[in-house]
Amino acid sequence: MGGPPPYTYGTYPPYAVYPPMAYPQPYPQPYVYAYPPMQYQEPQGIGVASLVCGIIGMCIFWIPIVNFVSIILGIIALALGGVAMSKHQRNGVAGVVLGVLSIVLSIVMWLLYSSLVYM
């Protein structure tokens, strides 16, 4: 009658019943990254601004009165693209090309419109 009570479902035996651990568990293997960590990339803001000005200039060069704005945007794209190319940014070349195309096509359309008006 003076012994420990019998174990019931959901209760744990005293500590002396558990076997001691013989060896410590090994540490888990370190995680190996599939890709190298990302490198810091310099901002591409000037190249992107040049590209955006060139794209907008290319979209509006055919509108008769707005093609003067296209010439201005082409000059801005050309200048920003030159600065971006000097800083080795990706979008500098595309901005320069779109700026030159915007200027040339705007002048061609301006000459075409003026020749049609004065005929």
C-alpha positions in Angstrom: 0.0 0.0 0.0 2.8 2.4 0.5 4.3 2.1 -3.0 3.8 4.5 -5.9 0.4 4.7 -7.6 0.0 2.8 -10.8 0.5 4.7 -14.1 -2.6 5.9 -15.7 -3.1 7.0 -19.3 -1.6 10.5 -19.9 0.7 10.5 -16.8 4.5 10.1 -16.9 6.6 7.7 -14.8 9.2 9.2 -12.4 12.6 10.3 -13.8 14.4 7.2 -12.7 12.5 5.1 -15.3 13.9 6.9 -18.4 17.2 5.5 -19.8 20.0 8.0 -19.8 21.3 9.2 -23.2 24.6 7.5 -24.1 25.9 10.0 -26.8 24.9 13.6 -27.6 23.0 14.1 -30.8 25.2 15.3 -33.7 24.7 18.9 -35.0 22.7 19.2 -38.2 24.5 19.8 -41.5 24.8 23.5 -42.4 22.5 24.7 -45.2 24.2 25.0 -48.5 22.9 27.9 -50.7 22.0 27.0 -54.2 22.9 30.4 -55.5 25.6 32.8 -54.4 24.3 35.8 -52.4 23.2 38.8 -54.4 25.7 41.5 -55.1 25.0 45.2 -54.6 23.8 46.8 -57.8 24.2 50.5 -58.4 20.9 52.3 -59.2 20.0 52.5 -62.8 17.9 55.7 -62.5 19.5 57.8 -65.2 19.4 55.0 -67.8 15.8 54.3 -67.0 14.9 58.0 -67.2 16.6 58.2 -70.6 14.7 55.1 -71.8 11.4 56.5 -70.6 12.0 59.9 -72.3 12.9 58.1 -75.5 9.8 55.8 -75.4 7.5 58.7 -74.8 9.1 60.7 -77.6 8.7 57.8 -79.9 5.0 57.5 -79.0 4.1 61.1 -79.7 6.3 62.1 -82.6 3.5 61.6 -85.2 1.0 64.0 -83.5 1.2 67.3 -85.4 1.4 69.8 -82.6 3.0 67.6 -79.9 6.0 66.6 -82.0 7.9 69.6 -80.7 7.6 68.0 -77.3 8.9 64.8 -78.9 12.0 66.7 -80.1 12.6 68.1 -76.5 12.1 64.6 -75.0 14.5 63.2 -77.6 17.2 65.7 -76.6 16.7 64.9 -72.9 16.9 61.2 -73.7 20.1 61.7 -75.7 21.7 63.7 -72.8 20.6 61.3 -70.1 21.6 58.3 -72.2 25.1 59.8 -72.7 25.5 60.2 -68.9 24.2 56.7 -68.3 26.6 55.3 -70.8 29.5 57.1 -69.1 28.5 55.4 -65.9 28.2 52.0 -67.6 24.5 51.6 -67.0 22.4 49.1 -69.0 19.7 51.3 -70.4 21.9 54.1 -71.6 22.4 52.8 -75.2 18.6 52.2 -75.6 17.9 55.7 -74.4 20.4 57.2 -76.9 19.0 55.2 -79.8 15.4 56.1 -78.9 16.3 59.7 -78.4 18.0 60.0 -81.8 15.1 58.2 -83.5 12.6 60.5 -81.7 14.5 63.6 -82.9 14.9 62.4 -86.5 11.3 61.1 -86.9 9.9 64.3 -85.3 11.8 66.5 -87.8 10.7 64.3 -90.7 7.1 64.4 -89.6 7.3 68.2 -89.0 8.7 68.7 -92.6 5.9 66.4 -93.9 3.2 68.3 -92.1 4.6 71.7 -93.2 4.8 70.5 -96.9 1.2 69.3 -96.7 -0.1 72.5 -95.2 1.7 74.9 -97.7 0.7 73.0 -100.8 
